[in-house]
């Protein structure tokens, strides 16, 4: 099973440059064009922040561009919620977010009065589960008890080739102040729900950079952003993002850990700085978008 893992496409209502001078639709097109010779692909995943403005137009563009690429390869495709996404507009255009190779919505949704967009589907004998880790108007992630209970119920029955879990906010500790403030804040609860399960890998985005870690014994792969990637060589306490669409290929091979390969789209402006945040600005981001301070 081969998975093309995209994240943080940040598409907008109309074509054009976003607030950092990058055209997100151009970046997505460039990334997909760069993957045109990649063989085979069984599943395409977009792990959140599908839209930048949460508009139906952005989701329509994502469905058209990612869907056309996946269908041309005979691949299923899955979208999940990110902190920039809007649940109602996501649902209106993308439904469950799980599509088969023919473009049909095949996801089984969690039922919750708070409207989470968590779903499950089968790709052959592999189960794919997407979780909604978003907290409205915040940048950090949290899994509700409703989703965790639903997840345990799904995992109570093992899938023939195991399960891939897709979510936006990484559940791993990095030591980076921004990442710590904006990661999934109840990763321990998720780890407990996944204990002794058939989950083979957790796929995440959000950080706009490549990371590998583990949740217990389960590998966690964080893919860079399509619209931009974070450059960790910036001065301590600051944050810098540069141009350069990236993605990850995940190969699931029986009897061994997942293999991951980092891909970069061809771009004559790769590496150009698209934004820099000072230490003071980073502090405000953490305060405004991070979890409440515990006293």
N, C-alpha and C positions, 0 to 999 in steps of 0.2 A: 504494500500500500504506500503510495507516494502522495504527500500533501504539500501544496503550495500555500504557505502561510503569509498572508498580508495583514497589515494593520495600519490604523491611523491614516486613512486616505483623506479625511477632512474635506470631503467634497462640499461645494457650495451651490446655492440656488442657480447661479448663472456662471458661464465660463468667465474666467478672469483671474487676476492675481488676488491672493488672499492678503491678510494684514501684514504678512512677512515678505511680500513680494514674490511669492511662489504660486504658480497656477496649479492647483491640486489635481485638476482633471488631466492636465498635461503630464504631471508626474505619474499618475496612475497609468495613463496610456503608454508612457515610456517604459514603466516597469513591466506591464503585460507584453509589450512588444519585445522586450528583452528576454522574455520567457517563451517565446514562440517555438523554439526548437527543443524545449524541455520535454523529454519523454520518459515514461508516461506520466500523466497526472490523473489521480483518481478522485481527488477532493481539493477544492479551493476554499480556504478559510479567510475571513476578514474579521479579526478579533477586536472590533470596536472602534469608536470614533469614525464610523463610516461617513458621517456628515460633520461639518464644522459648525453649520448654523441650524442643524436639526430640521431642515426644510424637506418637504415632500419632493421638491425638485432634485435635491441632492441624492435622496434615496432612489429616485427613478433613474438618475444617471448611474449610480452604483450598480443597480440591478441590471441595467442595460449593458454596461461595460464589462463587469465581472461575469455576469451571466453569459454573455456572448462568448467570452474567452473560454469559460468552463464547458459550455455546451459544445463548442467546436472540438473539445478534447474528449467528449463523452464523460465529463467529470461532474460529480455533485458539487454544490457550493453552499456555504453556510456563512451567515452574518450574525454577529452578536452586538449587544449594546455596549457603548462606551460613554464616558462622562459628558461628551459633547452631543450625544444623540438625544433625540426626543422620542419617548416611548410611544406616544399616540401616532406621530407621523411615521415612525419606524414600522409600527403595526399596520398602518394604512397601506403602505407600499410593499413592505417586505414580509408581512404576515408573521409567521413563526421564525423566519430567517433561514429556514432549512429547505433547500431545493434539491430535487433529484437531477439527473443528467438531462432530463427533458424540460427542466424549468418549472416543474410542478412543486407547490408547497407541500412538503411531506412531514413537517415537524409536529410533534405532540407537545403541546404547551403546558407549563405549570399553571395552575388555577389559583389566583390570588387577588384579593380586593385591592391591593396596592399596585397591581398592574405590571409586575416584573415580566420581562420577555425572556424567560428561560424555556428551552425546548430540547427535544431529543429526536433523533432519527437514526436509521440504519443506512450505511453505505456498504452494500454487500453484507458481509458478516461482521463488519466493524460498527460499533455504536458511537455516535457523535452527540455529545451533550454540550449545549451552550448555556452559560449562566449569566444573569444580569447582576453585575456587581456595582451598579451605579447608585449614587446618592444624589438626588436632585440638587442642582446648584452647587455641588461640591466636586472636588477633584479626587478625593480618596474613595476607596472601595469598601463595600460591606455586603455580606450575604445575609439575607433575612432568614429567620427560622423556617418560614414557609418553604423557601428554596432548599434549605439544607434537609428538611424532612422529605421533600419531593425527591431530592438527589439520592438520599439513602434508599428510598423505595425503588428508584430506577436501578441502582447498583445491586439491589438484593438479588436480581436475576442476572447472571453473568452472560455476556455476549460471546459468540463463538471466537471472534478475533479480538476481544477486549474493547476498551472504551477510550476515546480521545475526548478530553475535557477542554472546552474553549471558553475563555473569559477575558475581560479587558485588563483588570488590575492584577498585577503579579502578586502572589502570596508569599514571596520570599524576602528575607532580610538582606539588604545591600550595604548598609553603613553610610549611604549617601543621604543627607538631610532631606532633600526634596523627594527622593524616591521613598524614603521611610514615611514621610508625611502623606504621600499620595498613593501608596500601595494598598492592597487589601488589608484591612485592619483586623479582621478576625480569621486570619489564616490558620490558626490553631484549630478552630472549629471545622474548617474545611478539611484539614489533615485528618481529624478524627472521623469525619464522614467518609473519607477515602481509604481509611485503614482496611487492609485485607480485601480491597476491591480489585476489579479487573482493569482499572485505569492505567493506561500505558504511558501517557504523557499529558501534561497540561500546557496548553498554548495560550500565550498572553501577548499584549501589546503595551500601550499607554506610555512607556518610558521613552519611546523613540530611539532605542538603542538595543544592541544585541546583548543578551544575558543568558546564561545557563545556570541553573541551580537545581534544588531538589526540595520537594515537600515530603518529608519522610524519605521513603525509597523511590518516590515517583519523580521522574525528570520534569523540570519546568523549563520551557523554552520561551524566551521573550524576543520577539522579532522587532527590528528597527521600524521606524515609520516610513510610509510611502511618501508622504508630503515633505518630510525632513528628518534628519537624525541628530541626536544630541552628541556633542563633542565633549568628552570627559577630560580633555586636556586644558579646559578653561581654568582660570584662576580659582583656587579654593573658595568655596562659598558662592561662586557665581554660576551662571548657566549659559551655555552657548549652543545654538543649533546651526547646522550647516545644510546646504542643499545636497541632495543625493538620495534618490529613491532606492530603498532596499527591501529585501524580502528574505524568507528562509524556506528551504525545501526540507521536509521531514520525511525520512524513509523509515517505515515500520517493517522490520525484518523479524521473522519468527526466531525466538531463541536468543535475541540480543537486544541491547538498549537501542532506543531510537537514534538514527544517524541524522545530523543536521548539517546543511550546507548553506552558507550565507551568499546571497546574490546581490549585485549592485547593477542598477540600470545605467546605461551609457548616457552621459550628460556632460556637455562641454563646460558647464558651470559647476560641476561637482566640487564640493568643498567650500563654496562661497558662503560666507556667514549670512544667515537670514535673520537671526536675532541674537542679542546678548542681553542678559539680565544681570544687573549688579547685585551685590550681596544684599543691599537694602530691598531691592525688588524681589529677590528670592525670598527674603524674610516675609514680605507682604503676601506672596503667593502661598507660602506655608500657612500663614495665619488665616488667610481668607478661604483657602480651598482645602486645607487639611482638617483633621478631626478636632473636636473640642479638646482644649487643654484639660488634662485630668488634674484635679487639685486634691 
